[in-house]
């Protein structure tokens, strides 16, 4: 078993752990189906910054505690205190926008491990990650139309990027729930596995990514983010080219060629 290192955060409703080269962020509010409060979003940002600054971490996994939900959206019990006025709503939306953008543009690959409900803000959160591996019992929905909530451009655009325009409209207009197999058919989920196999499979994929060349993976991640920007003029193609050049100039490039010729597993160090 890999040694697990735990990070101290501002609330115990978000758990941050490190095992080998993988960082874990766990939404730990199971009695409310991992609904998220403002203090929890702040803690997620803390964890992401810590993982970003740790060169040994190569992949991030987001998951929910309790076995019933990934994230079910905003914590409605906190609406009066956190979203009870226009100023409070503006503050809340600004904070979660920062965290969503941080995840979506994170330099390292991110995986959502989804077991159970993935609703509203949870669905938007999952759309921010690069990959989504889900259990067979998982369910997904964007119920804003049943609650008279407004979703900003970024949230709608992420869903469109994940499932396509027409399917995104269907999910948003009807607010219906879909099951794991439908999520897979739409391209939202990359894999559907049995609940008991979920954690093992997600770690298997994470470790596969972590074993590859970090500079190459980072370049592919950055270029992918640029590719889906709505405004082509905002794409940073110069940095894309520089990151590709850095791959070919790295010691890892030499290591990859030598390992291939010697028929052994490469030992990439990200330099």
Secondary structure, DSSP 8 states (H G I E B T S, - for coil): ---EEEE--S-TTEEEEEETTEEEEEE--GGGTT-B-HHHHHHHHHHHHHHHT-TT--EEEEEETTSSEEE-SB-GGGHHHHSSSHHHHHHHHHHHHHHHHHHHT-SSEEEEEE-SEEETHHHHHHHHSSEEEEETT-EEE-THHHHT----HHHHHHHHHHH-HHHHHHHHHH---EEHHHHHHTTS-SEEE-GGGHHHHHHHHHHHHHTS-HHHHHHHHHHHHHHT-S-GGG--HHHHHHHHHHHHTSHHHHHHHHHHHHTS-------
